[in-house]
Amino acid sequence: MNRAELIEKLVSKNELSKALAGNVLDTLIETIQVAVKKGDSVTLVGFGTFKSVKRAARTGKNPSTGAALKIPAGTVPKFTAGSKFKAIVDPKAAARKAAKAAAK
């Protein structure tokens, strides 16, 4: 699904104009990006959490030459799916997890 298809879904489910749906989507994305950039995490219960994580400097290899190179430390965005989202995507894994929790 791309941005245009997502806007169409918002329009059909919520009786919005395309322009308004596009503005809502843009505002949502921008708000998440700004919060994560500041170092805050954004948690949407049932969907997941957006946050920034620090990645340590490391040594890598150039795939074409095989030469070692230094990869500097940095900050990258990370998304962790919520349990409800995971259960929708893979119901069998959710059932196994529930069975395991019930066994304890």
N, CA, C and O atoms as a printed pandas DataFrame, in Angstrom:
     atom_number atom_name residue_name chain_id  residue_number  x_coord  y_coord  z_coord
0              1         N          MET        A               1    0.851   -1.170    0.000
1              2        CA          MET        A               1    0.000    0.000    0.000
2              3         C          MET        A               1    0.895    1.231    0.000
3              4         O          MET        A               1    1.837    1.324    0.787
4              5         N          ASN        A               2    0.600    2.157   -0.872
5              6        CA          ASN        A               2    1.376    3.387   -0.909
6              7         C          ASN        A               2    0.569    4.537   -0.304
7              8         O          ASN        A               2   -0.549    4.337    0.170
8              9         N          ARG        A               3    1.143    5.739   -0.325
9             10        CA          ARG        A               3    0.516    6.903    0.301
10            11         C          ARG        A               3   -0.859    7.198   -0.296
11            12         O          ARG        A               3   -1.814    7.450    0.439
12            13         N          ALA        A               4   -0.962    7.168   -1.621
13            14        CA          ALA        A               4   -2.234    7.473   -2.285
14            15         C          ALA        A               4   -3.318    6.455   -1.910
15            16         O          ALA        A               4   -4.474    6.827   -1.710
16            17         N          GLU        A               5   -2.955    5.198   -1.817
17            18        CA          GLU        A               5   -3.916    4.169   -1.432
18            19         C          GLU        A               5   -4.356    4.332    0.023
19            20         O          GLU        A               5   -5.515    4.093    0.363
20            21         N          LEU        A               6   -3.419    4.739    0.872
21            22        CA          LEU        A               6   -3.749    4.978    2.271
22            23         C          LEU        A               6   -4.713    6.159    2.392
23            24         O          LEU        A               6   -5.657    6.114    3.181
24            25         N          ILE        A               7   -4.478    7.194    1.625
25            26        CA          ILE        A               7   -5.389    8.353    1.621
26            27         C          ILE        A               7   -6.771    7.929    1.141
27            28         O          ILE        A               7   -7.777    8.346    1.716
28            29         N          GLU        A               8   -6.836    7.109    0.100
29            30        CA          GLU        A               8   -8.126    6.616   -0.393
30            31         C          GLU        A               8   -8.868    5.839    0.697
31            32         O          GLU        A               8  -10.086    5.966    0.827
32            33         N          LYS        A               9   -8.143    5.037    1.477
33            34        CA          LYS        A               9   -8.750    4.274    2.561
34            35         C          LYS        A               9   -9.298    5.215    3.630
35            36         O          LYS        A               9  -10.394    4.997    4.146
36            37         N          LEU        A              10   -8.535    6.268    3.967
37            38        CA          LEU        A              10   -9.008    7.258    4.935
38            39         C          LEU        A              10  -10.266    7.961    4.439
39            40         O          LEU        A              10  -11.194    8.199    5.212
40            41         N          VAL        A              11  -10.297    8.291    3.161
41            42        CA          VAL        A              11  -11.446    8.975    2.560
42            43         C          VAL        A              11  -12.690    8.091    2.642
43            44         O          VAL        A              11  -13.762    8.551    3.036
44            45         N          SER        A              12  -12.538    6.823    2.266
45            46        CA          SER        A              12  -13.701    5.945    2.222
46            47         C          SER        A              12  -14.213    5.560    3.618
47            48         O          SER        A              12  -15.418    5.397    3.805
48            49         N          LYS        A              13  -13.323    5.416    4.584
49            50        CA          LYS        A              13  -13.735    5.004    5.930
50            51         C          LYS        A              13  -14.276    6.157    6.767
51            52         O          LYS        A              13  -15.102    5.937    7.653
52            53         N          ASN        A              14  -13.824    7.384    6.502
53            54        CA          ASN        A              14  -14.151    8.500    7.377
54            55         C          ASN        A              14  -14.902    9.644    6.708
55            56         O          ASN        A              14  -15.113   10.688    7.326
56            57         N          GLU        A              15  -15.305    9.463    5.465
57            58        CA          GLU        A              15  -16.040   10.489    4.735
58            59         C          GLU        A              15  -15.322   11.843    4.764
59            60         O          GLU        A              15  -15.918   12.873    5.082
60            61         N          LEU        A              16  -14.038   11.816    4.427
61            62        CA          LEU        A              16  -13.224   13.024    4.351
62            63         C          LEU        A              16  -12.954   13.355    2.896
63            64         O          LEU        A              16  -13.106   12.507    2.016
64            65         N          SER        A              17  -12.550   14.600    2.648
65            66        CA          SER        A              17  -12.085   14.934    1.301
66            67         C          SER        A              17  -10.657   14.404    1.167
67            68         O          SER        A              17   -9.974   14.160    2.161
68            69         N          LYS        A              18  -10.225   14.234   -0.077
69            70        CA          LYS        A              18   -8.852   13.748   -0.294
70            71         C          LYS        A              18   -7.837   14.731    0.270
71            72         O          LYS        A              18   -6.828   14.325    0.847
72            73         N          ALA        A              19   -8.102   16.023    0.105
73            74        CA          ALA        A              19   -7.179   17.048    0.597
74            75         C          ALA        A              19   -7.054   16.977    2.115
75            76         O          ALA        A              19   -5.951   17.032    2.658
76            77         N          LEU        A              20   -8.184   16.854    2.792
77            78        CA          LEU        A              20   -8.169   16.781    4.252
78            79         C          LEU        A              20   -7.491   15.506    4.729
79            80         O          LEU        A              20   -6.706   15.545    5.677
80            81         N          ALA        A              21   -7.776   14.390    4.097
81            82        CA          ALA        A              21   -7.140   13.124    4.460
82            83         C          ALA        A              21   -5.629   13.208    4.251
83            84         O          ALA        A              21   -4.861   12.713    5.077
84            85         N          GLY        A              22   -5.202   13.828    3.158
85            86        CA          GLY        A              22   -3.776   14.007    2.898
86            87         C          GLY        A              22   -3.123   14.877    3.952
87            88         O          GLY        A              22   -2.008   14.599    4.393
88            89         N          ASN        A              23   -3.825   15.945    4.360
89            90        CA          ASN        A              23   -3.294   16.832    5.401
90            91         C          ASN        A              23   -3.188   16.114    6.743
91            92         O          ASN        A              23   -2.213   16.292    7.474
92            93         N          VAL        A              24   -4.191   15.305    7.062
93            94        CA          VAL        A              24   -4.163   14.543    8.318
94            95         C          VAL        A              24   -2.983   13.576    8.311
95            96         O          VAL        A              24   -2.253   13.479    9.298
96            97         N          LEU        A              25   -2.795   12.866    7.213
97            98        CA          LEU        A              25   -1.687   11.918    7.109
98            99         C          LEU        A              25   -0.341   12.637    7.204
99           100         O          LEU        A              25    0.559   12.176    7.906
100          101         N          ASP        A              26   -0.200   13.757    6.504
101          102        CA          ASP        A              26    1.044   14.536    6.564
102          103         C          ASP        A              26    1.332   15.016    7.985
103          104         O          ASP        A              26    2.472   14.956    8.446
104          105         N          THR        A              27    0.294   15.492    8.678
105          106        CA          THR        A              27    0.460   15.973   10.048
106          107         C          THR        A              27    0.878   14.840   10.976
107          108         O          THR        A              27    1.752   15.018   11.824
108          109         N          LEU        A              28    0.259   13.681   10.816
109          110        CA          LEU        A              28    0.612   12.524   11.639
110          111         C          LEU        A              28    2.075   12.127   11.431
111          112         O          LEU        A              28    2.815   11.935   12.396
112          113         N          ILE        A              29    2.480   12.009   10.186
113          114        CA          ILE        A              29    3.855   11.609    9.879
114          115         C          ILE        A              29    4.847   12.652   10.387
115          116         O          ILE        A              29    5.866   12.301   10.983
116          117         N          GLU        A              30    4.558   13.927   10.156
117          118        CA          GLU        A              30    5.457   15.002   10.592
118          119         C          GLU        A              30    5.578   15.029   12.112
119          120         O          GLU        A              30    6.673   15.223   12.641
120          121         N          THR        A              31    4.477   14.840   12.814
121          122        CA          THR        A              31    4.490   14.846   14.276
122          123         C          THR        A              31    5.347   13.712   14.813
123          124         O          THR        A              31    6.122   13.912   15.748
124          125         N          ILE        A              32    5.219   12.534   14.238
125          126        CA          ILE        A              32    6.032   11.389   14.659
126          127         C          ILE        A              32    7.499   11.655   14.376
127          128         O          ILE        A              32    8.348   11.383   15.224
128          129         N          GLN        A              33    7.813   12.183   13.197
129          130        CA          GLN        A              33    9.199   12.454   12.836
130          131         C          GLN        A              33    9.845   13.476   13.764
131          132         O          GLN        A              33   10.984   13.289   14.192
132          133         N          VAL        A              34    9.135   14.546   14.076
133          134        CA          VAL        A              34    9.680   15.591   14.947
134          135         C          VAL        A              34    9.911   15.056   16.357
135          136         O          VAL        A              34   10.939   15.344   16.970
136          137         N          ALA        A              35    8.967   14.285   16.870
137          138        CA          ALA        A              35    9.110   13.729   18.220
138          139         C          ALA        A              35   10.296   12.773   18.301
139          140         O          ALA        A              35   11.077   12.832   19.251
140          141         N          VAL        A              36   10.434   11.895   17.314
141          142        CA          VAL        A              36   11.538   10.933   17.314
142          143         C          VAL        A              36   12.872   11.654   17.138
143          144         O          VAL        A              36   13.877   11.261   17.731
144          145         N          LYS        A              37   12.879   12.708   16.322
145          146        CA          LYS        A              37   14.107   13.482   16.128
146          147         C          LYS        A              37   14.566   14.123   17.441
147          148         O          LYS        A              37   15.765   14.224   17.703
148          149         N          LYS        A              38   13.607   14.554   18.260
149          150        CA          LYS        A              38   13.937   15.163   19.558
150          151         C          LYS        A              38   14.384   14.124   20.576
151          152         O          LYS        A              38   14.896   14.487   21.635
152          153         N          GLY        A              39   14.205   12.842   20.283
153          154        CA          GLY        A              39   14.600   11.785   21.201
154          155         C          GLY        A              39   13.430   11.193   21.964
155          156         O          GLY        A              39   13.615   10.293   22.784
156          157         N          ASP        A              40   12.229   11.686   21.705
157          158        CA          ASP        A              40   11.040   11.135   22.358
158          159         C          ASP        A              40   10.618    9.863   21.644
159          160         O          ASP        A              40   10.984    9.634   20.492
160          161         N          SER        A              41    9.847    9.042   22.336
161          162        CA          SER        A              41    9.258    7.878   21.673
162          163         C          SER        A              41    7.777    8.164   21.483
163          164         O          SER        A              41    7.157    8.860   22.288
164          165         N          VAL        A              42    7.221    7.622   20.416
165          166        CA          VAL        A              42    5.801    7.781   20.111
166          167         C          VAL        A              42    5.179    6.388   20.171
167          168         O          VAL        A              42    5.524    5.510   19.381
168          169         N          THR        A              43    4.263    6.196   21.114
169          170        CA          THR        A              43    3.621    4.897   21.292
170          171         C          THR        A              43    2.169    4.994   20.880
171          172         O          THR        A              43    1.411    5.797   21.424
172          173         N          LEU        A              44    1.783    4.174   19.914
173          174        CA          LEU        A              44    0.401    4.055   19.490
174          175         C          LEU        A              44   -0.061    2.684   19.954
175          176         O          LEU        A              44    0.264    1.668   19.340
176          177         N          VAL        A              45   -0.822    2.661   21.045
177          178        CA          VAL        A              45   -1.231    1.407   21.676
178          179         C          VAL        A              45   -1.951    0.532   20.654
179          180         O          VAL        A              45   -2.867    0.988   19.970
180          181         N          GLY        A              46   -1.536   -0.713   20.560
181          182        CA          GLY        A              46   -2.108   -1.654   19.609
182          183         C          GLY        A              46   -1.413   -1.638   18.267
183          184         O          GLY        A              46   -1.589   -2.562   17.473
184          185         N          PHE        A              47   -0.627   -0.612   17.994
185          186        CA          PHE        A              47    0.083   -0.525   16.717
186          187         C          PHE        A              47    1.578   -0.709   16.905
187          188         O          PHE        A              47    2.169   -1.622   16.328
188          189         N          GLY        A              48    2.202    0.159   17.717
189          190        CA          GLY        A              48    3.629    0.021   17.937
190          191         C          GLY        A              48    4.258    1.281   18.484
191          192         O          GLY        A              48    3.570    2.243   18.825
192          193         N          THR        A              49    5.586    1.263   18.565
193          194        CA          THR        A              49    6.346    2.372   19.121
194          195         C          THR        A              49    7.428    2.806   18.148
195          196         O          THR        A              49    8.173    1.985   17.612
196          197         N          PHE        A              50    7.500    4.104   17.933
197          198        CA          PHE        A              50    8.558    4.713   17.140
198          199         C          PHE        A              50    9.526    5.359   18.118
199          200         O          PHE        A              50    9.097    6.071   19.026
200          201         N          LYS        A              51   10.828    5.125   17.950
201          202        CA          LYS        A              51   11.819    5.759   18.809
202          203         C          LYS        A              51   13.143    5.865   18.065
203          204         O          LYS        A              51   13.318    5.277   16.998
204          205         N          SER        A              52   14.072    6.624   18.644
205          206        CA          SER        A              52   15.404    6.714   18.062
206          207         C          SER        A              52   16.360    5.938   18.955
207          208         O          SER        A              52   16.249    5.967   20.180
208          209         N          VAL        A              53   17.293    5.248   18.329
209          210        CA          VAL        A              53   18.289    4.476   19.065
210          211         C          VAL        A              53   19.683    4.860   18.581
211          212         O          VAL        A              53   19.890    5.191   17.414
212          213         N          LYS        A              54   20.616    4.808   19.501
213          214        CA          LYS        A              54   21.999    5.112   19.150
214          215         C          LYS        A              54   22.672    3.838   18.677
215          216         O          LYS        A              54   22.549    2.785   19.303
216          217         N          ARG        A              55   23.373    3.942   17.582
217          218        CA          ARG        A              55   24.107    2.802   17.036
218          219         C          ARG        A              55   25.595    3.080   17.222
219          220         O          ARG        A              55   26.076    4.150   16.849
220          221         N          ALA        A              56   26.319    2.134   17.790
221          222        CA          ALA        A              56   27.748    2.291   18.067
222          223         C          ALA        A              56   28.555    2.243   16.776
223          224         O          ALA        A              56   28.115    1.683   15.772
224          225         N          ALA        A              57   29.736    2.835   16.818
225          226        CA          ALA        A              57   30.651    2.756   15.680
226          227         C          ALA        A              57   31.099    1.312   15.522
227          228         O          ALA        A              57   31.234    0.577   16.501
228          229         N          ARG        A              58   31.326    0.921   14.287
229          230        CA          ARG        A              58   31.723   -0.459   14.039
230          231         C          ARG        A              58   32.575   -0.539   12.780
231          232         O          ARG        A              58   32.693    0.430   12.031
232          233         N          THR        A              59   33.161   -1.699   12.563
233          234        CA          THR        A              59   33.959   -1.936   11.367
234          235         C          THR        A              59   33.142   -2.782   10.408
235          236         O          THR        A              59   32.561   -3.794   10.801
236          237         N          GLY        A              60   33.099   -2.368    9.151
237          238        CA          GLY        A              60   32.379   -3.113    8.131
238          239         C          GLY        A              60   33.301   -3.449    6.977
239          240         O          GLY        A              60   34.498   -3.166    7.029
240          241         N          LYS        A              61   32.752   -4.047    5.943
241          242        CA          LYS        A              61   33.526   -4.390    4.756
242          243         C          LYS        A              61   32.862   -3.813    3.527
243          244         O          LYS        A              61   31.637   -3.823    3.400
244          245         N          ASN        A              62   33.689   -3.308    2.619
245          246        CA          ASN        A              62   33.195   -2.857    1.332
246          247         C          ASN        A              62   32.852   -4.114    0.539
247          248         O          ASN        A              62   33.735   -4.939    0.301
248          249         N          PRO        A              63   31.595   -4.287    0.121
249          250        CA          PRO        A              63   31.212   -5.532   -0.542
250          251         C          PRO        A              63   31.911   -5.767   -1.885
251          252         O          PRO        A              63   32.105   -6.914   -2.287
252          253         N          SER        A              64   32.283   -4.711   -2.569
253          254        CA          SER        A              64   32.906   -4.917   -3.878
254          255         C          SER        A              64   34.400   -5.211   -3.784
255          256         O          SER        A              64   34.930   -5.987   -4.579
256          257         N          THR        A              65   35.088   -4.591   -2.809
257          258        CA          THR        A              65   36.533   -4.800   -2.706
258          259         C          THR        A              65   36.936   -5.677   -1.522
259          260         O          THR        A              65   38.032   -6.237   -1.504
260          261         N          GLY        A              66   36.051   -5.793   -0.541
261          262        CA          GLY        A              66   36.391   -6.569    0.645
262          263         C          GLY        A              66   37.237   -5.805    1.642
263          264         O          GLY        A              66   37.619   -6.353    2.675
264          265         N          ALA        A              67   37.539   -4.531    1.348
265          266        CA          ALA        A              67   38.361   -3.723    2.238
266          267         C          ALA        A              67   37.572   -3.340    3.487
267          268         O          ALA        A              67   36.371   -3.077    3.422
268          269         N          ALA        A              68   38.269   -3.313    4.628
269          270        CA          ALA        A              68   37.638   -2.912    5.883
270          271         C          ALA        A              68   37.440   -1.402    5.894
271          272         O          ALA        A              68   38.275   -0.644    5.401
272          273         N          LEU        A              69   36.313   -0.985    6.469
273          274        CA          LEU        A              69   36.067    0.447    6.595
274          275         C          LEU        A              69   35.370    0.710    7.916
275          276         O          LEU        A              69   34.691   -0.158    8.463
276          277         N          LYS        A              70   35.552    1.936    8.424
277          278        CA          LYS        A              70   34.949    2.308    9.692
278          279         C          LYS        A              70   33.577    2.915    9.425
279          280         O          LYS        A              70   33.429    3.812    8.595
280          281         N          ILE        A              71   32.588    2.416   10.138
281          282        CA          ILE        A              71   31.241    2.968   10.059
282          283         C          ILE        A              71   31.045    3.781   11.330
283          284         O          ILE        A              71   31.116    3.232   12.430
284          285         N          PRO        A              72   30.799    5.086   11.198
285          286        CA          PRO        A              72   30.702    5.930   12.394
286          287         C          PRO        A              72   29.433    5.650   13.210
287          288         O          PRO        A              72   28.462    5.081   12.711
288          289         N          ALA        A              73   29.474    6.063   14.465
289          290        CA          ALA        A              73   28.295    5.948   15.336
290          291         C          ALA        A              73   27.217    6.878   14.796
291          292         O          ALA        A              73   27.513    7.866   14.122
292          293         N          GLY        A              74   25.987    6.556   15.094
293          294        CA          GLY        A              74   24.893    7.392   14.624
294          295         C          GLY        A              74   23.613    7.101   15.372
295          296         O          GLY        A              74   23.541    6.195   16.203
296          297         N          THR        A              75   22.611    7.887   15.058
297          298        CA          THR        A              75   21.283    7.693   15.636
298          299         C          THR        A              75   20.348    7.320   14.505
299          300         O          THR        A              75   20.335    7.972   13.461
300          301         N          VAL        A              76   19.565    6.271   14.708
301          302        CA          VAL        A              76   18.658    5.789   13.666
302          303         C          VAL        A              76   17.251    5.617   14.238
303          304         O          VAL        A              76   17.091    5.353   15.429
304          305         N          PRO        A              77   16.231    5.767   13.387
305          306        CA          PRO        A              77   14.872    5.524   13.866
306          307         C          PRO        A              77   14.601    4.022   13.960
307          308         O          PRO        A              77   15.167    3.225   13.213
308          309         N          LYS        A              78   13.722    3.657   14.897
309          310        CA          LYS        A              78   13.378    2.246   15.086
310          311         C          LYS        A              78   11.883    2.150   15.348
311          312         O          LYS        A              78   11.313    2.972   16.065
312          313         N          PHE        A              79   11.250    1.132   14.755
313          314        CA          PHE        A              79    9.842    0.861   15.004
314          315         C          PHE        A              79    9.725   -0.527   15.593
315          316         O          PHE        A              79   10.286   -1.488   15.066
316          317         N          THR        A              80    8.988   -0.627   16.694
317          318        CA          THR        A              80    8.722   -1.915   17.310
318          319         C          THR        A              80    7.221   -2.142   17.257
319          320         O          THR        A              80    6.450   -1.358   17.809
320          321         N          ALA        A              81    6.808   -3.206   16.599
321          322        CA          ALA        A              81    5.384   -3.501   16.451
322          323         C          ALA        A              81    4.777   -3.881   17.793
323          324         O          ALA        A              81    5.413   -4.559   18.601
324          325         N          GLY        A              82    3.544   -3.443   18.028
325          326        CA          GLY        A              82    2.814   -3.780   19.245
326          327         C          GLY        A              82    2.249   -5.186   19.164
327          328         O          GLY        A              82    2.207   -5.787   18.091
328          329         N          SER        A              83    1.817   -5.704   20.296
329          330        CA          SER        A              83    1.338   -7.090   20.346
330          331         C          SER        A              83    0.078   -7.300   19.504
331          332         O          SER        A              83   -0.074   -8.348   18.876
332          333         N          LYS        A              84   -0.815   -6.329   19.484
333          334        CA          LYS        A              84   -2.036   -6.478   18.678
334          335         C          LYS        A              84   -1.688   -6.517   17.186
335          336         O          LYS        A              84   -2.258   -7.308   16.434
336          337         N          PHE        A              85   -0.758   -5.670   16.765
337          338        CA          PHE        A              85   -0.312   -5.637   15.373
338          339         C          PHE        A              85    0.340   -6.975   15.005
339          340         O          PHE        A              85    0.066   -7.536   13.944
340          341         N          LYS        A              86    1.196   -7.473   15.883
341          342        CA          LYS        A              86    1.857   -8.758   15.640
342          343         C          LYS        A              86    0.831   -9.885   15.538
343          344         O          LYS        A              86    0.958  -10.776   14.698
344          345         N          ALA        A              87   -0.187   -9.838   16.399
345          346        CA          ALA        A              87   -1.213  -10.881   16.391
346          347         C          ALA        A              87   -2.021  -10.860   15.100
347          348         O          ALA        A              87   -2.425  -11.916   14.613
348          349         N          ILE        A              88   -2.263   -9.689   14.542
349          350        CA          ILE        A              88   -3.004   -9.587   13.282
350          351         C          ILE        A              88   -2.167  -10.122   12.128
351          352         O          ILE        A              88   -2.689  -10.798   11.242
352          353         N          VAL        A              89   -0.879   -9.824   12.136
353          354        CA          VAL        A              89    0.007  -10.262   11.060
354          355         C          VAL        A              89    0.265  -11.764   11.129
355          356         O          VAL        A              89    0.266  -12.436   10.098
356          357         N          ASP        A              90    0.482  -12.299   12.330
357          358        CA          ASP        A              90    0.776  -13.732   12.496
358          359         C          ASP        A              90   -0.033  -14.301   13.656
359          360         O          ASP        A              90    0.475  -14.388   14.774
360          361         N          PRO        A              91   -1.287  -14.690   13.409
361          362        CA          PRO        A              91   -2.137  -15.194   14.496
362          363         C          PRO        A              91   -1.610  -16.471   15.155
363          364         O          PRO        A              91   -1.841  -16.693   16.344
364          365         N          LYS        A              92   -0.912  -17.304   14.400
365          366        CA          LYS        A              92   -0.385  -18.543   14.971
366          367         C          LYS        A              92    0.676  -18.251   16.026
367          368         O          LYS        A              92    0.713  -18.905   17.068
368          369         N          ALA        A              93    1.537  -17.275   15.761
369          370        CA          ALA        A              93    2.567  -16.908   16.734
370          371         C          ALA        A              93    1.928  -16.328   17.982
371          372         O          ALA        A              93    2.393  -16.586   19.093
372          373         N          ALA        A              94    0.867  -15.546   17.815
373          374        CA          ALA        A              94    0.163  -14.983   18.973
374          375         C          ALA        A              94   -0.480  -16.083   19.801
375          376         O          ALA        A              94   -0.473  -16.022   21.030
376          377         N          ALA        A              95   -1.031  -17.079   19.140
377          378        CA          ALA        A              95   -1.647  -18.199   19.858
378          379         C          ALA        A              95   -0.593  -18.984   20.633
379          380         O          ALA        A              95   -0.837  -19.394   21.768
380          381         N          ARG        A              96    0.585  -19.195   20.024
381          382        CA          ARG        A              96    1.673  -19.901   20.717
382          383         C          ARG        A              96    2.124  -19.106   21.941
383          384         O          ARG        A              96    2.371  -19.676   23.004
384          385         N          LYS        A              97    2.228  -17.795   21.785
385          386        CA          LYS        A              97    2.663  -16.943   22.890
386          387         C          LYS        A              97    1.640  -16.976   24.010
387          388         O          LYS        A              97    2.014  -17.032   25.181
388          389         N          ALA        A              98    0.348  -16.942   23.676
389          390        CA          ALA        A              98   -0.705  -17.009   24.685
390          391         C          ALA        A              98   -0.703  -18.352   25.403
391          392         O          ALA        A              98   -0.894  -18.410   26.618
392          393         N          ALA        A              99   -0.489  -19.425   24.657
393          394        CA          ALA        A              99   -0.441  -20.765   25.257
394          395         C          ALA        A              99    0.758  -20.889   26.199
395          396         O          ALA        A              99    0.662  -21.495   27.266
396          397         N          LYS        A             100    1.872  -20.316   25.796
397          398        CA          LYS        A             100    3.082  -20.370   26.611
398          399         C          LYS        A             100    2.877  -19.579   27.904
399          400         O          LYS        A             100    3.304  -20.007   28.976
400          401         N          ALA        A             101    2.216  -18.417   27.795
401          402        CA          ALA        A             101    1.950  -17.598   28.976
402          403         C          ALA        A             101    0.970  -18.299   29.907
403          404         O          ALA        A             101    1.103  -18.201   31.126
404          405         N          ALA        A             102   -0.005  -18.999   29.357
405          406        CA          ALA        A             102   -0.985  -19.712   30.181
406          407         C          ALA        A             102   -0.346  -20.900   30.886
407          408         O          ALA        A             102   -0.782  -21.284   31.971
408          409         N          ALA        A             103    0.669  -21.476   30.288
409          410        CA          ALA        A             103    1.336  -22.635   30.883
410          411         C          ALA        A             103    2.173  -22.250   32.111
411          412         O          ALA        A             103    2.447  -23.089   32.969
412          413         N          LYS        A             104    2.568  -21.000   32.186
413          414        CA          LYS        A             104    3.413  -20.558   33.311
414          415         C          LYS        A             104    2.640  -20.350   34.552
415          416         O          LYS        A             104    3.209  -19.980   35.579
